[in-house]
Amino acid sequence: MTLALANISKEAHDEACVTYAALILQDAGADLTSDKIAEVVAASGNEVEPYWAPMFADLLSKVDVNDLLTSVSAPGSGGGAAGGAAGGEAAAEEEEEEEEEEEEVDVGGGNLFGDDDGY
């Protein structure tokens, strides 16, 4: 699947640019400052609204980015990796229960042509 970046909104473009810039800086072991994020965005040939770099730098200063990048969570679980193996087992049991609860739908007797003898 190819994503046409030209067809995304300006806001989505700007958010993607600063996200990628922050990931590049994190990977390089550099500080995640507003100036550094803006520098990487500019070096990439992109322009973003001026509030994006300070906003991301502020948000990222409040979290451990390595933990954020390495914690894996199923969509909607909200638990991150805190549950560990026990959380995975609970999720598997819940999935099994859901499968058991699914009912087979009876679409009526007979065959496609209305004959009850099955021919």
Summary of the structure (lengths in Angstrom):
residues: 119
radius of gyration: 24.8
end to end distance: 44.7
largest distance: 78.2
contacts: 238
relative contact order: 0.08
helix: 55%
strand: 0%
